Amino acid sequence: MDLVYFVLICAGMTQILCFGTIFDAIRPKYHFFHCPMCMGFWVGAFVWSLSPYTELFTFDYGFITGFLLGCLSSGTSYMMNMLISDTGLQLEVNGAEVENVARNN
């Protein structure tokens, strides 16, 4: 259950930092701050560093654990960003939206 909480917290924080309109005025224009994969890694490392201060998840405080959790956060944040948008699930088949494929058949 620790990993589920960790992944959901990281994905939510990454979405807010990359795309939240509340940060539009102060978010730098660099690619890093708009990339859920890049930001997801550092969010994961940051959230891992909070492990001693929360009871939601407990991870050891080793450097390798922090790196691996940053990688996990990066991958899952990117994957969730690719699957879910503001309008719901993003489903595509070979580059064509599923709705368009269903209408043509």
C-alpha positions in Angstrom: 0.0 0.0 0.0 3.0 2.3 0.6 3.8 2.3 -3.1 0.2 3.1 -4.1 0.2 6.2 -1.8 3.6 7.2 -3.0 2.7 6.9 -6.7 -0.6 8.8 -6.3 1.0 11.6 -4.3 3.8 12.0 -6.8 1.5 11.9 -9.9 -0.8 14.5 -8.3 2.1 16.8 -7.3 3.7 16.5 -10.7 0.4 17.4 -12.5 0.0 20.4 -10.3 3.6 21.6 -10.7 3.7 21.0 -14.5 0.2 22.1 -15.6 -1.6 23.8 -12.7 -2.7 27.3 -13.6 -2.0 28.5 -10.1 1.7 28.3 -11.0 1.5 29.9 -14.4 2.8 33.2 -13.3 5.9 31.8 -11.5 6.6 28.6 -13.6 9.8 29.1 -15.6 9.5 28.5 -19.4 12.2 25.8 -19.5 11.2 22.4 -20.8 12.0 20.8 -17.5 9.1 22.5 -15.7 6.6 21.4 -18.3 7.8 17.8 -18.6 6.0 15.3 -16.4 8.8 12.8 -16.8 11.5 15.2 -15.7 9.5 16.9 -13.0 8.2 13.5 -11.9 11.7 12.3 -11.0 12.5 15.2 -8.8 9.0 15.1 -7.2 9.6 11.4 -6.4 13.0 12.2 -4.8 11.4 15.1 -2.8 8.5 13.0 -1.6 10.9 10.1 -0.7 12.8 12.6 1.4 9.6 13.3 3.4 9.3 9.6 4.3 10.6 10.1 7.9 7.9 12.7 8.5 4.8 10.9 7.3 3.0 7.7 8.2 1.5 7.3 4.7 4.6 5.4 3.5 7.9 4.4 5.0 11.1 3.8 2.9 14.6 3.5 4.0 16.8 6.6 3.7 19.4 5.1 1.3 20.5 7.0 -1.8 19.7 4.0 -4.1 16.1 3.9 -2.7 15.7 7.6 -3.4 17.0 7.2 -6.9 14.7 4.2 -7.6 11.6 5.9 -6.2 12.4 9.0 -8.3 12.5 6.7 -11.4 9.2 5.1 -10.3 7.6 8.5 -9.9 9.0 9.7 -13.3 7.6 6.7 -15.1 4.2 6.6 -13.4 3.7 10.3 -13.6 4.5 10.3 -17.4 2.3 7.2 -17.9 -0.7 8.7 -16.0 -0.2 12.0 -17.9 -0.4 10.2 -21.2 -3.5 8.1 -20.2 -5.6 10.8 -18.5 -6.2 14.4 -19.6 -8.6 17.1 -18.5 -11.3 15.6 -20.7 -10.9 12.0 -19.4 -9.1 8.9 -20.8 -6.9 9.4 -23.9 -7.4 6.3 -26.0 -5.7 5.9 -29.4 -5.3 3.0 -31.8 -2.3 3.4 -34.1 -2.4 7.2 -33.8 -6.2 7.5 -34.5 -8.6 8.3 -31.7 -10.8 5.4 -30.7 -14.0 7.4 -31.3 -13.0 7.9 -34.9 -12.2 4.3 -35.5 -15.5 3.2 -34.0 -17.5 5.6 -36.3 -15.9 4.3 -39.5 -16.7 0.7 -38.8 
